[in-house]
Amino acid sequence: MADIARYPFVRHLRGSGTTHVEHIRKGTTVHAGAGASFWFRPLSAVLNEVPIDDRELPLLFHARTSDFQDVTVQATITYRVTDPATTAGRIDFSIDPETGRWRGTPLEQVAGLLVESAQQYAIDRLATVDLPTAMAAGVGPVRAVIADGLRADTRLAETGIAVVGVRVVALRPEPEVEKALRTPTREHVQQEADRATFERRAVAVERERAIGENELQTKIELARREEQLVGQRGANARREAEENAVAGAIAAEAEAKRTVTLSEASAEGTRLAGAAQGAAEAARVAAYRDVPETVLFALSVKELAANLPQIDTLVLSPDLLTKALAHLGAAK
């Protein structure tokens, strides 16, 4: 919107760098240009303000494919005015000299022109293909046909409007149809996922089998080595027992020989001791042979007294003395 300053009998307009302003008086263009600034009389001036910057125009419309399926197209058109004078001559861009606002809705007219043209090109393109083909091709063909059609549109060129770019954001069928179209792909993806899962399980089973075989082979090898170890231990134990038996026999034989030797030595010592004792007794008896009996009796009493226990008190009864004296007298 132009900036208009009001003064008595005159006005001052100050434009911007993105708008083209025209000042027409009595059918003649007095001022024109982007960012123009000038004085004018409100009663005799006709002012046009045409935006020359890039404008974004979003549009959403429906089309039908060759198999009678409804498709929603969402796109954005970027355009700009390349010939402001021509555009102002074809579309009403006049502004109020008092407020600087457009008297009509020129941008809506431009938007309607672009939208109708774009819809026509997209509808014509989608009507020639079925829905699966359109979905498989994507937004590229629709974007290309809209851009080529708008750039080649003579009406837009004659109006002084150029299309800078076209973006097609989405191309969608009805939700139920879209879900039905996704089903085969979803099933295929699920089948691929199942196949991958089965292959992974098969690989896991194969690896488990290999691990089991390795464990079995390891157990067999361990059992075989354990058998060898048991056999070796048995052989060692048998050899140790044999060695112990031989050593025991040798020890027993040596012990027996030692015992025999000791017994023989003991017997010989006993024999010699007995012989010596007998010789001594014989000599003692021979010595007592010529001794009188009274002496022998005295020696016996002496020997007996030496071997009797200690007697603190001795009681001699008449009977004992009588018998002793009787024996003594008889002996005499």
PyMOL commands that set and color helices and strands:
alter all, ss='L'
color gray80, all
select helices_A, chain A and resi 84-90+106-126+131-137+140-151+154-159+175-288+293-307+318-331
alter helices_A, ss='H'
color red, helices_A
select strands_A, chain A and resi 3-7+10-14+19-25+28-34+37-40+45-51+55-64+70-81+94-95+161-173
alter strands_A, ss='S'
color yellow, strands_A
deselect
rebuild
show_as cartoon
